Amino acid sequence: MANAGPELAAEFDAHRARLVALAYRLTGGLADAEDAVQEAWLRLAREPGEIRDLGAWLSTVVGRLCLDKVRSAAHRRERYVGPWLPEPVVSPLGAPDPQDVVTGREELRMAALRLLHELPAEQRFAFVLHDGFQVPFGEIADLLGCPAATARQYASRARRSLAEGTPPRAPLPRQQEVVDRFMAAVTSGDVAELTRLLHPRAALYGDGGGQASTARRPVVGADKISRFLLGLVAKYGTASLAGSFPVLVNGDLGVFVPGDPDDPTGRTSFRRVLVFTVAGDRIAELHDLVSPDKLAHLDPAAFDS
């Protein structure tokens, strides 16, 4: 396989979307995922021998590359200002998810990814590689440098954590109804309505990356979240939500606030993506993504209907 000709390139491209999906789960970033997949292609092009199962070989190579990325970035995560959230996959409402990364997959909702990336890396890798991509535990053990039985335990612990910590996905029409009422209540300052729409133990996670204003610690409880959000509106004004529109974010309903980079006051300059986890008829989790590093690639014009 030393000659990376068109046949090999076509064979690799047939696996590309699956590999990006794998790497995104493991790293939480689309750019990191693309980098890992590109490096896997370069390694494949240099591979001198025959590969019996190309899909399995590529999954293992991408897994190893992602593990290296995660371990090298661990110290940066420790110094990160406020909660760290995965990069959102944003698509127009009613359109397929880009790269088919998140369509219909419960473990790729923002709430599940947040929880997954709070687990030790070994648990995340064992769970994703085995449950999501059918990599045998023996190969996962080689990757992680542990016995196969330990790799199996890692996956089991991650599976249990996700099952206990992620509520079932509400139907999209129900999400739309709840989110519409929620945004109207934020705009009008209706504390009572906000409190009704939030689960009593709801949690808000903000990711500004130390560059934009949001909560630097999780805000827990309907009353505290309501007061926090209305405090932001009081500080920045309802103009900070101007031009917002619904989008899909990792398969759940979200709101994209394009922002105005030319605003001299800075009040409306930052883009914002709000992601809602609706359980029943209430919001169980709210993710406030404002980090410019994670939203700079979003083009508001691409979402115009």
C-alpha positions in Angstrom: 0.0 0.0 0.0 3.0 2.3 -0.3 1.5 3.8 -3.5 -1.3 6.2 -2.4 -3.1 6.0 -5.7 -6.7 6.8 -6.6 -8.0 3.4 -5.6 -6.5 3.6 -2.1 -7.8 7.2 -1.8 -11.3 6.2 -2.8 -11.2 3.3 -0.3 -10.1 5.7 2.5 -12.8 8.2 1.6 -15.4 5.5 2.1 -14.3 5.4 5.7 -13.7 9.2 6.2 -17.2 10.2 7.7 -17.1 7.3 10.2 -13.5 8.2 11.2 -14.4 11.9 11.7 -17.4 10.8 13.9 -15.1 8.6 15.9 -12.4 11.3 16.4 -15.1 13.9 17.3 -16.4 11.7 20.0 -13.0 11.1 21.4 -11.6 14.7 21.3 -14.7 16.9 21.4 -13.4 19.1 18.6 -14.1 19.0 14.8 -10.7 20.5 13.9 -8.9 17.9 16.1 -11.0 15.2 14.5 -10.2 16.3 11.0 -6.5 16.5 11.9 -6.5 13.0 13.3 -8.2 11.6 10.2 -5.8 13.4 7.9 -2.8 12.0 9.8 -4.4 8.5 9.5 -4.5 8.9 5.7 -0.8 9.9 5.7 0.1 6.8 7.7 -2.0 4.6 5.5 -0.2 6.0 2.4 3.1 5.1 4.0 2.0 1.6 5.1 4.2 -0.9 3.3 2.3 -4.1 4.0 -1.1 -5.5 3.3 -3.9 -4.6 5.7 -6.5 -7.3 6.1 -9.3 -5.2 7.6 -8.8 -1.5 6.6 -11.7 -0.2 8.6 -10.4 -1.8 11.8 -6.9 -0.7 11.1 -8.0 2.9 10.6 -10.2 2.9 13.7 -7.2 1.8 15.8 -4.9 4.4 14.2 -7.4 7.2 14.7 -8.0 6.1 18.3 -4.2 6.2 19.0 -3.8 9.6 17.4 -6.7 11.0 19.4 -5.4 9.5 22.7 -2.1 11.3 22.0 -4.0 14.5 21.4 -6.0 14.2 24.5 -3.0 13.4 26.7 -1.0 16.3 25.3 -3.9 18.7 25.8 -4.6 17.5 29.4 -2.6 20.4 31.0 -4.4 22.9 28.9 -7.8 21.6 30.0 -6.6 21.9 33.6 -5.9 25.7 33.1 -9.1 26.3 31.1 -11.1 29.2 32.4 -14.6 27.9 33.5 -16.2 24.7 32.2 -15.0 23.1 29.0 -17.6 22.1 26.6 -17.2 20.2 23.3 -17.3 22.1 20.0 -20.9 22.2 18.8 -22.0 20.7 15.6 -24.5 23.2 14.3 -26.9 22.7 11.4 -30.0 24.5 10.1 -33.3 23.4 11.6 -34.7 20.6 9.4 -31.4 19.9 7.6 -29.2 16.8 8.0 -26.4 17.1 10.5 -23.1 18.0 8.8 -20.9 15.0 8.1 -23.5 12.8 9.6 -21.6 13.1 12.8 -24.6 13.3 15.2 -27.7 12.2 13.5 -30.0 10.4 16.0 -27.2 9.4 18.3 -27.9 9.9 22.0 -24.3 9.8 23.0 -23.5 12.8 20.8 -26.0 15.2 22.4 -24.2 18.1 24.1 -25.3 16.8 27.6 -23.9 13.4 26.9 -20.7 14.7 25.4 -20.2 17.0 28.3 -20.5 14.1 30.7 -18.4 11.8 28.5 -15.6 14.3 28.5 -15.8 14.7 32.3 -14.9 11.0 32.6 -11.3 9.7 32.7 -10.0 9.4 29.1 -9.6 5.6 29.5 -13.3 5.2 30.2 -14.3 7.5 27.3 -12.0 5.7 24.8 -13.1 2.2 25.9 -16.8 3.1 25.6 -16.6 5.0 22.3 -14.3 2.5 20.6 -16.2 -0.6 21.7 -19.9 0.5 21.9 -19.8 3.0 19.0 -17.3 1.4 16.6 -17.2 -2.3 17.6 -13.4 -2.3 18.3 -12.6 -5.5 20.3 -11.5 -5.1 23.9 -8.2 -6.8 23.2 -7.3 -4.0 20.7 -8.6 -1.3 23.1 -6.4 -2.8 25.8 -3.4 -2.6 23.6 -4.2 1.0 22.9 -4.7 2.0 26.5 -1.9 -0.2 27.9 -4.1 -2.3 30.2 -5.5 -5.8 30.4 -8.6 -6.5 28.3 -10.7 -7.1 31.5 -9.8 -3.6 32.6 -10.7 -2.1 29.3 -14.1 -3.9 29.6 -14.6 -2.3 33.1 -13.7 1.1 31.7 -16.5 0.8 29.1 -19.0 -0.5 31.6 -18.4 2.5 33.9 -18.8 5.0 31.1 -21.9 3.3 29.9 -23.4 3.4 33.4 -22.5 7.1 33.9 -24.1 8.1 30.6 -27.3 6.1 31.3 -27.7 7.7 34.7 -26.8 11.2 33.7 -28.5 11.8 30.4 -32.3 12.1 30.2 -34.2 10.7 27.2 -34.4 13.0 24.2 -37.8 14.8 23.9 -39.4 14.9 20.5 -38.3 17.9 18.5 -41.7 19.6 18.4 -41.8 19.5 22.2 -38.3 20.9 22.4 -39.4 23.7 20.0 -42.4 24.6 22.2 -40.4 24.7 25.4 -37.5 26.6 23.9 -39.8 29.2 22.3 -41.5 29.8 25.6 -38.2 30.0 27.4 -36.7 32.6 25.0 -39.8 34.7 25.2 -39.6 34.6 29.0 -35.9 35.6 29.0 -36.7 38.6 26.7 -39.7 39.7 28.8 -38.0 39.1 32.1 -40.7 36.7 33.3 -39.0 35.0 36.3 -42.1 32.9 37.1 -42.3 31.4 33.6 -38.6 30.7 33.5 -38.8 28.9 36.8 -41.7 26.8 35.5 -39.8 25.8 32.4 -36.6 24.8 34.2 -36.4 21.5 36.0 -35.8 22.2 39.8 -32.4 20.6 39.6 -31.5 22.0 36.1 -27.9 23.0 35.4 -26.4 25.6 33.2 -22.9 25.2 31.9 -21.1 28.1 30.2 -18.0 28.0 28.0 -16.5 31.4 27.3 -12.9 30.1 27.2 -11.9 33.1 29.3 -12.7 35.4 26.3 -16.4 36.0 26.6 -18.9 36.5 29.4 -20.8 33.5 30.8 -20.9 31.5 34.0 -17.5 30.4 35.1 -19.0 27.7 37.3 -22.0 25.5 36.7 -25.2 27.2 37.8 -27.6 24.7 39.4 -31.3 25.1 40.3 -34.1 26.8 38.4 -34.1 29.9 40.5 -30.4 30.5 40.3 -30.4 29.9 36.5 -33.3 32.4 36.1 -31.6 35.1 38.0 -28.3 34.5 36.2 -29.9 34.8 32.7 -31.9 37.8 33.6 -28.8 39.4 35.1 -27.1 39.0 31.7 -30.1 40.6 29.9 -30.0 43.4 32.4 -26.3 44.0 31.8 -26.2 43.6 28.0 -29.8 44.4 27.1 -32.2 42.4 24.9 -30.3 43.6 21.9 -27.7 41.0 22.7 -30.3 38.4 21.5 -31.2 40.3 18.4 -31.3 38.2 15.2 -31.2 34.9 17.0 -32.8 31.9 15.3 -33.3 28.2 16.1 -30.8 25.6 14.9 -30.0 22.0 15.6 -27.0 21.5 17.8 -25.7 17.9 18.1 -29.3 16.7 17.3 -31.0 18.8 20.0 -32.7 22.2 19.6 -30.5 25.2 20.1 -30.5 29.0 19.5 -27.8 30.7 17.4 -27.1 34.4 18.3 -25.0 35.7 15.5 -23.7 38.8 17.4 -22.5 42.1 15.9 -18.7 42.3 15.8 -18.9 46.0 14.9 -20.8 46.9 18.1 -18.6 49.6 19.7 -20.1 48.9 23.1 -19.2 45.2 23.0 -22.6 44.2 24.3 -23.7 42.3 21.3 -20.3 41.5 19.7 -20.0 37.9 20.7 -21.6 35.0 18.9 -23.5 32.7 21.2 -25.0 29.2 20.8 -27.5 28.0 23.4 -28.1 24.3 23.6 -31.1 22.9 25.4 -31.6 19.4 26.9 -35.4 19.1 27.2 -36.7 16.3 29.4 -40.5 16.0 29.3 -41.8 19.5 29.3 -38.9 21.1 31.2 -35.3 22.0 30.5 -32.8 19.8 32.3 -29.6 21.3 31.0 -28.7 24.5 29.3 -25.3 24.9 27.6 -24.1 28.5 26.9 -21.3 28.4 24.3 -19.6 31.7 23.8 -16.0 30.7 23.3 -14.8 32.5 20.0 -12.5 29.6 19.3 -15.4 27.2 19.1 -17.8 29.4 17.2 -15.6 31.4 14.8 -16.2 28.9 12.0 -20.0 29.4 12.0 -21.3 31.6 9.2 -24.7 33.1 10.0 -25.4 33.5 6.3 -25.3 29.7 5.9 -28.4 29.4 8.2 -30.5 31.9 6.3 -33.8 30.2 5.2 
